[in-house]
Amino acid sequence: MGETTDTYARINTHLKNNVKSKLTAVHLITSEKFNKSATLDIESNLIKYISGDGQFKLINGNIGLANHNYYQKKEVYWDIFKSIWNKLRAEGISKNSIEEIDNSDLFKYSPYKSLSPEQRNGLLVILRNLVVGEFNNFIIEGGAGTGKTILAVFLFKLLNSTNEDFNFNEFGEDEREFVELVEILKKKYPTPKMALVVPMSSFRSTLKKVFKNVKGLNANMVIGPAEVANDKFDIIVVDESHRLRRRVNLGAYYGAFDLACEKLGLDKNTANELDWVVQQAENTILFYDENQSIKPSDVRKEDFAKLKAGSQSKIEYLKSQFRVRGGRDYVQFIHNLLSCNHQALSQIFVSKEYELLLFDSLEDIIQQTKLREREVGLARMIAGYSWEWKSKNNPELFDIEIGTSKLKWNSESVDWVNSPNAMNEVGCIHTTQGYDLNYAAIIFGNEITYDSVKKEIVIAKDKYFDKNGKQSIHDPEELKNFILNIYKTILLRGIRGTYVYVCDKNLRDFFAQHITRFEKEKKNLYVDKSDVVPYINALPVYDLQAAAGDFSEEQTVSTTEWVKLPNGYKPSRELFACKVVGESMNKVIPNGSVCMFRKYSGGSRNGRIVLAQHTSLQDPESGSRYTVKEYQSKKLITDEQWGHESIVLKPLSYNTDYQEIALIVDEVNDLKIIGIFECVLF
C-alpha cells in the first residue's frame, strides 16, 4: 500500500524489489478530492485496517508515526474511506467490516497506528536511553487505558523491522530522530534478543495471537515470567508489571516459582519475579500502575519504589486516557468515588462522551448489556469475587443468583472476552484485566458496602471468595485496597460506557448520589387505549410469543395492547409488535424483548430476521406455531428437486447448542413469513 502522483514510476520501483516483484495484481484508488494529506491518511488507514482484517500479511508499511490532521478529515474523508473499504470487501480483498475490525484484538494492539504526542515522547525517551545506555531500568507509569500495551507492541515492531519497513523519504524533520535512533539500535542489536513478559495468562494468550500476525514479530516473543529464567535478553519489556508475583499465595505455581529461583541463583523466600526480569535483561522496560495491583501475591509497591530509587532507573509518565471516552474526568471521578473523596465528588457525573448508569435491577442491566452487544459488540458483564465458583466443577449449577436472574462465572479462563458464550457469562478481574471493551456492566458484590455514619466504604472479608486474594492478609485496610483496586480496574474497561449494579443497599444509595439512575422506558412505551390513534401514534402488540428456539407451541393471536410508534418511523399499518422469548437470537434480540416487525408483502427476505409461521399443523381451534430466525434461501440443484427452494432458519445466539431449522421442497409451502424484523422496542 502506498500513495503516489506517478503510478508507473511507483509500480516499477516495487517490481525492482525481490520480494514485491512476486506480487501479481495492482488496485488503483483515485479521486478528484484527494490531496497529499488525504492520501497519506487513507494509506495509513488501509495499512492498519488490512492488517487488522487478517487476510494478508504486509510486506511493508509506514510505521504509523505520523497522524495527519487536515481540513474535512472527519466530515468528508472518513466517509470516502468507508466507501473504499466496502468496495474492497466487494472485491474480496478485505473480509470484515470496519466495526468488526475495530473490536478485534489484532487491530487494538496493532503497531500500524499513529502514536499520540505523549506516546511519541515516551518512545523517544526509551530509544534515546537504549542508544546511550545510561539507565538499565526504564519504568513507565500510567493508569488503565493510557496506551501502555500499544506502546509496548509498537516498540517491538520498531526494533524488529527491516529497513524496507520504513518509508524514510516520507518522514518529516520532527520524525527524523526516530529513524536515526532506530538505525543506531539496529547496529547495536542487529538481531535483538527481546521478550514481552505478560504476567496474566489470559492476556498473554491474546498478545501471542497479535504478535503471530504482525510481520517481524512472532508468538514466541511473548512469554510468562517463569520463562525469563531460561535465557538472557538484550531487552525485556514487561506489560502489566504490577501483576508480577512474589512467593505468597501462589497455589499450584509454587513449584515453578522455586525452580526459576534455583536456576537464577536467588533465594526463593526473598526474591520475586521483578528480580528475575532485572537480572536477565541488559535493558528492562516496565509498564507499571500500582493502582492495578489486586492480590497479596503481586510484587509490593515498596519493591518497585526501591527499584525506581536506584541510580540505574529512569521514570516516565503516561497520563492521557485512550480507552475511556469519558477521559481523565471519568478516571478521576472513579478514583474519588471509591476513595469516598466527598469534597471532590460532584453531585452527578455528567459526560456527553460517556454513558455511566446505575441500575436497580439486575434483569435490566443484563438486557441493556445485550442490547449494546447487538449494537456495537464487546459488551460484557464483570463482577467482584463475591460468589463461589460452583459451575467450575458442575456446569449444571449457577454461581450468581439475584432475584430471578441466574448467571455463571466465565467458563473459559483464557481469552474469555472473545469466547463464544461470553455474553451470557460473567467475567472477573482475572479474565478482563488488560482488555478493552465497548461496554462494561459491573456487578458490585456483597463483599463491599458503605458506612453512612463514617462515610466510607467497608469490606466484608467473609463474603469475598478469592482465597488467594485474601489469605495471609491480616490488615483490613490492605484487603480493602486490593478490592478497591479490582473495582477501579474493571470500571475502566469500557470505551463507550459503564453500567453498574450494586447488591448492597447502602453502597447503592451512596452511588445513586453521584451516578445517573437508569430509567426503564417500558412503562412509558405503552399507550392507554383511550389515547390510541391506531397506526398513527401507536402500534398493535399481538399477544403471540414468538419462540426463539424451534417453532412455538400452537397459539391463537389477537391484539391486546398498543405501544408508541418509535421516533424515526412514519405511521404505517404495516408495523406491529410482539414478544420474542428464548435465547437463540440473543446476539440481536435479548430474551423477553418486545420487538417491532413490518408485515411481509413480498420482495427479498434473504439474510433478514423474520417472524415465521408454520401452517402444516394449523387448526382453527388450536392456532399456529411461530419462530423468529434469520432467513437464508437457496435453490436445490439435484435432478429430482431442480429449481425448488430450500431454506434455513438460522439462530443468532452466543449459545452454540441452538440448531438451524432446515426446510426443503414441500416443507417450504408450509411456511409463511409474517413480518420482517425492524428493531427491539424494549
N, C-alpha and C positions, 0 to 999 in steps of 0.2 A: 504494500500500500504506500502511495506517495502522491504528492501534488506537483504539478508541473505546468509550464506555459508552452512547452515543446515536447509533445507526445513522442515523436520519432526519436529524438535525442535521448529521452529518458528510457525508452524501451531498449534502445541499442546499448545504453550503459548497463542495464540489467542483464542483457543477453551476453555481455562480455564476462560476467561473473560466473564462475564454475558452478556454483550452487543454483543461482537463479536461471541459468541457461536451460535448466531442465523444466522450467515452467512452460505450459502449453497453451494458456489462454490469457487474454487481456480483457478487462472490463473497463470501459471508459465512462466516467460520470461527468457530465458537463452541465453548465447552467449560465445564463446571462447574468444571474445575480451573484455569481461567485466573485470574490476578491481575495487578495492574499490572506487576510486574517480568517475569512470564512473557510477557505480550502485547508488551511493549517488546522483549523478546529475540526472540520469534517474528517480530515485524515486522522487526527488524534482519536476522534470518536469511533471511526472504523477500526482502528487498531485495537482499542480497548474492548469494543463490543464483539468483534470477531474473535478476539482472544477469549472473551467470556463465553461466547457461543459454543466453543469447544469442538467445532467441526474441523478446524485447520490449526496447524502449528505455524507460528510466524517465523519466517526466515530472518527478517529484520524488522525494525520498528524504532521510531524515535522513543526515547526512554521516558517521555512524558514530563520533562522538566518544565516546559512552558505551558502557561494557562492563558489562552488568548481571550481577552475581553474586547468586544467591539460592538459597533452600532447594530442594533436589532438582532443580537445573538439569540436571545430568548424568544423575541416576538416573531421572528421570521425564520431564522436558520435552523432552529431546533425542529420546526415542522418540516423543513426541507430534508433534514437528516432522517426523520422518521419515514418520510416518503421514500428516500433512498433505501432505507433498511427493509421496508416492505417489498420493494422491487427485488432486492437481493434474496429475500425469502421466496419470492415467486420463481426466481431462477434456480433455487435450490442451493445457493451459496451459503446462506445462513438458515438456521432452523428455528431458533427460538425467538419469541417476541422480546422487545426491549424490556418489558416489565418482568418477564421471567428471568432474563439475564441479570437485571438489577437485583433480584432476590438471591442469586446464586453466590456461593462462597468463592468460586473461581473469579467472579467479577469483583466482589467486595474487596478481596485481597490481591487483586491484580497489580503488578508493578507498572502496567501501561497506563498510568493515571497521572494527572497533574498533582504536584505537591503544593500545599499551602505555603505562604511565606514563612510561617513558623516552622513547618516541617523541613522546608528547604534550608533554613538556617541551622536546624538541628543536624541535618545530613552533612552540611558543610563543616560544622564543628567536628563531627565524627571523622570525616575524611581527612581534615587537617591533622587531627590527632593521630590517626593511623599513619599518616605520612611522617610527621615529626617524631612520634613515639615518645612524647613527654609523659603521657599517662598510660597505664596499663588497664585501668578500670574506668569505664565510662558509664555513669548512671543517668538514665533519662527518666525523670519523674513526670507522671501525667495521670490524671484520673481516667475513669471509664469513658470511652468514646473520644479520646483525644488523638486517635490515629497512631497509636504505638505499633500495632501489628502491621499496618500498611507500610510504615516507615521501615520496619524490620525486613519485610519481604522486598521492598524497593532496594535496600542496601545489598541484599543477596544478589538480586538481578544485576545491579550495577557492577558488582565486583566479579561476577561470573559470566559477563557478556564479552563477546569478541569485539574487535574494533568495528566489524561490519554492522554491529547492532547500534552503532551511533551514527546519526546524521550530523557529522561535525560541522558541515557548512551551514546548518540551519540554527546553530546556537548563537544567541545574542552575546554581547560583551559581558552582560551580567552572569551569563551561564558558562563562560569560557573557563572560569576557575574549576568548575566541576570536571570538565574534560581534562584539564591539566593535572588535577589531583588523581583522577582515575588512571591516567596514563602512568603517573609515578607509581601508584599502587600496583599496577599490573607488572611493572618491572620488579617491584619489591616482592610481590607474591604472584608469580606467573600463573600458577595453578593453586589458588588459595585453599588451604585446608580449613573449611568453615563448617559450623554446625549451628542450627537453630534449636535451642533447647526449649521445649514446651512442657511444663510440669503436669498439666491436666491431660489425661489420655484421650478424652473425647475431642478436645480442641486440637490436640496433636494429630489425631487421625484426619481431621478436616484440613489442616495445613499441609499434610503429606499429599493429599489429593491436589491441592493448589500447586505445590512445587512440581508434582508429576506432569502438570500440563503447561508449565512455563519453560520455554526454550532456555537452556543453560543451567536449569535447576533440576534436581531430582528428589524423589521422596526420601532417599537415604540421608539427605542433609538435615531432615527434621528428626530429632531424637529425644528420648527421655533422659532425665538427669543421670540415671544409673549407667547409661551408655557412655557418658563422658569419661568414665574410668578406663575405657578400652583404648584410648588414643590421646595424643597431643594435638592441639589445634592452633592454627595461626590466629583465628578469630572465632570466638563463641559469642553468639547473641542469645540472650535469654528473654523470651516473651513471658509476661505474667510472672516475673521473678519473685513477686510476693508470695507465690504458691510453692516455691522451693521448700523442701522439708528438713526437719531435724528429727532426731531419734525419740519421738514422742507419739504415742497413739498411732502407730504405723500398721497395726494388724498384720496381714499376710506379707507386708513389704519389709519386715524386719530383716529377713534373710538376705534379700538383695541389697539392702542398705549396708548391712555389716560386711558383705562381700566386697562392695565397692570401696568401703573404708580400708579394708585389708589390702586391696590392690594398690591403693594410693598411699599406704603407709600412714594412715590417720587414725586417731583414737576414736572409735565408734561412739563413745559416750559424750564426747565434746564436739566432734566435727558435725558439719551439716552439708547439704547439697551446694550451698553457696561456696563453701570452702573447696569443694570438688571442682567447680567451674573455674574459680580463680586460679587454682593450681594447674589446671590442664590447658590453659589458654595463654598465648602470648598477649592477646588483647581480649578483654571481656567487655561486652556492651549489655547492660542490664536495663530492661524496661520495667519500671517499678511504681507501685501505688500502695502505700501502706494501708489505705482505707479499703483495700480489697483482700486483706488477709483475714481468713474466715475460720481457721481452726488452730488448736494448740500445736499441731504438727508443723504449721508454717514457720519458716525461719523468723525469729523475732526481729522487730524493728530495731532493737538495740544492736543486733549483729550488722544490719545494714548501715546503721549510724556509724559504727566503728569503721566499716569499710570506707564510707564516704569521707570520714575524717582523715584518712590516710593520705600520704603525700603522692601516691601513685593513682589517685582517683580524681575524676572531674565530674561535675554535676551539670545537667542541662534540664530545662523545664519545658513541657508542653502544656498549654493552658486552653487553647481553642477547642471548642466542642464540635466534633464532626458527625457523631452519631445522632444525638438527640436534637431534633429541630427546635426544641424549647431553649436550646443554647445554655450558656452558663447561668442564666437566671433560673432555669429549671433545676440545674445541678445544685446551685446554692440553696434553692428552696427545699429540695430533698434533704440536704445536709441540715438546714435549720429545723425542718420538721422533725426528723428523727433524733436530733440533738436537743429538741424542746427549747430552742433558742427563741423564746416568745417575743422578745423585743424586736428581733429581725423578721419575724413572720408577718406577712400581710394577712388581711382577713381571708381572702380567697385568691389562690393562684390563678392568674389570667394570662393567656398567651394566644395570639392569633395563629401561631405556627404549630401549636402543640395541643393535643387533646388529653387532658388529665381529668378522670371522672372517678367518683366514689360510688359504689353500688351497695344497695341494701339487700339485694337478692343474688344468691349465687346463680340461680337459674338465668337471671338477666345478664350477668357478666359472661356466662357461658355462651348464651345466644348472641350477644353483641360481638364477642371474640370470633365466633364462627362466621358472622357476617363480614367482619374485617378480613378474615381469611379468604372469603369468597371474593372480596373487592380487590385486595392488594397482595394477599398471600403473607406468609411468615407472621401469623398471629398465633401466639402460644400462651398457655396458662402455666404459671410458675408459682410454687408455694414454699413457705418456710417449712422447716422439717418438724412439723408438729403432729405428724401421723406416722404410725408404724408402716413398714413396707410389707404388708401381708401378701399382696399379689405376687411378690417375688418367688415365693415357694408354692403358691396356689393361685394360678391365673383366674380361677373362678371367683376369688374374693375381691372386694373393693377396699381401697385404702382410705379414701376421704369420703365421708358421708355427712352431708349437711342438708337438713331439710329433706326434700325429695330427691336431691341430686346425689349421685354416686359416681365417684371418679377413681381412677387408678394412677399410681405413680408411673413414671416412664418405664416402658418395657424394654427399651434399648438404652444401654449405658454409653455407647459410642455413637457420636453424631446424632443424638436423639432429635435435635431440632429439625433435621432434614429427613427423619424416618417417616414411613408412610402413614402411621397411625398417630403421629404426634399431636394432631389437633384434638384428638379425643382423650388425651392423657395429660398428666400434669408433670412438668419438669421441676427440677430442684436446682440449687446453686451449682452442683457438681456437673450437671449436664447443660448448663446455659452460660456459665462464666466464659467470657471471651467472644460470645456470639452476638451478632446483630439480629434484631427482629424489627418488623414494622410496627407491630403492636404487642405489648406485654401485659397480660392480665395477671396481677399479683394477688395471691391469697395470703393474708396475714393470719397465721395460726393462733392457737390458744396459748402458745408459749410466750406471747408478748401482749402486755396490757398497759394501761395508763393509770397512774395515781393522780386523781384530780385535786387532791389536797396538796401534795408535794409538787404537782405539775411536772411530773417526769415519767418517762417510760420505765416499766418494771418487767423483769423476766421471771417466768415460772419454769425453773430448771426441770422439774418433774414432767413437764409437758413438752420438753424438747427431746426428740428421739434420735438425734445423730450421736450415737455413743462415742465415736471417735472425735466428735466435735465438743464433747463436754468432759470426758474423762481427764483426770489429772488437773482439772481446774478447781481451785479452792476459793478464789476471789470472785464473788458475784459480779463485780464490775468488769472483770476480764471476759467472763462469759457474755455479759451484756454487750460489750464492744464487738465481739465476734458476731453475735446475732444481728446487731445493727449494721455491721459491715455487709452481712449477707443481704439484708433488705435494701441497703443503699445500692449494692451492686446489681441486684435484679431489677430495681426500679430504674436503672439506667440502661436497660437493654433495648427499649422501644424507640425506634427512629421517629415514628409519626405520633405515637401516643401510648399512654399507660392507663390501664383500668385497675382499680383497687377494690378488693372485697376484704373486710375485716371481721373476723369471728368474734372478737371480744368487744362488748358493747361500749365499755369505757374508752377504748382506743378509737373505736369507730366514731364516737361522739366528738373526740378531740380532732380527728381528721376532718370531720364534717365542718369544723370551723374554718378550714383552710383549703378544702378541695370541693369543687363543684359536684353536687349530687346528680347522679343520673336520674332523669325523669322519664319514666316509661310512658311512651306516647299512646300505648294501646287503648287506654281508657278514652282518649280524646279522638280516636280514629272512627269509632262507631257513631252513626248519625241516628238521632231519635226519629222514630217513624213519622212523627208529626212534622218533622222538618225535612223529610226526604223529598227531593225532586228527582225522580228516577232517571239515572244515567246523566243527569246534569251536575248535581253536586254529590251524588252517591252511586255506588255500585252494589249490586246484589251479592251477598255472601251465601253461597249454596251450602247446605248442611252436609254435603258429602265429605268424607275424609279419604283423600286420595293416598293410597298406600305407597310408600317409597321403597317397599321391598318387592314382593310379587304383586299380582293384582289383589285388590282388597276383597273382603267378603262382599257378597251381594248386598246392595243398598238402594233405596229409593232416594230421590233428591228433590228438595224444594227450597225456596228462598225463605230464610228465617230472619236475617238481619241485613243491614245496609252499612257500608263503610265509605269513608270520604274518598272522593276521587283524588289521587295523588297530584301534587304540583307537577306541571310539565306535560300532563296528559289532557288532550281535548275530550270533551264529553262524547261518549260513544256507547251505543247499545251492544257493541261487540265485546266490551270489557266486563269481566266478572271476577269474583274471588272465591277461594275455598281453602281449606286447611290441608297441609301436607304432613303426614305422620311417618315416622321411621327415620332411619339413619343412612339409607342407601343413596341419598342425594345430598349428604351433608357438606360436600365441598362447595355447594351453591346454596342449598336450602336447609337451614337448621330444622331439626325435628320439632314439629308443632307449629311451624310458621304458617301464617295466613298469607297466601300469595295471590297476585293478580295475573290473570290469563286473558288472552284475546281469542275470541271464538275463531276456530279454524274454518276458512271458507275456500280452501284450495291454495295452490302455489307450493313453493319449496318449503319443505319441513325438515330436510336432511340436515343433521347437525344441530337442530334446535331441541330445546327441552319442551316436551309436550305432556299434556294431560290426555291419557288414552283410555278408551272404554272398550272392554272386551264383551262382545254381544253373543257369543256362541251359547252361553247358558242363560241368556236373558229370558226372564219370565215376568210378565206384567205385575205379578204379585210379589216376586222376590227381588226384583231390581237388577242392576248391572254391577260389574266389577271394574274398578278404576286403578290406574297407576300413574306415576309421574316418572319419566325417564328421558334420556337423550335419545332422539330418533336417528337411526342410521339405516339406509336402504341400499340395496344393490340388486342387479339383475342376475338371475341364475342362468348358467350357460350350458347345462347338460342337455342332451338331446330330448330327454323326457320333459324338461322344465324350461325350455328355451323361452326367454322373454318374460317369465314370471318374476314377480317381485319377491325378494326375501328381505326381511327387516330384522333389525336387532334393537331392542330397547335396552340402553346401556346405563347402568348405575354410575354415579359420580360420587364415590364415597372414599373416605380415608380407611374404611374397613374393607379389606380385600375379600372378605368372605361373601360379599354380595355378588350374585351371578347375573350375567346378561339374560334377558328374555329373548329367545330367538324364535321367530315365526316364519314359516315358509309356505309358499303356494297358497293353498286354500285357507290356511290359518289366517293369512293376512286379511281375507274377506270378513273375518270375524272381528276385526279391529277397526275402531272408529276414533279418529283424532278429534277430540272435543275442543282443545284450546292450545295455544302457543304461550309458553311462559313469558311474562313481561318483567316481573320483579317481586321481591319479598316485601310485603307491606309491614309486617311485624311478627 
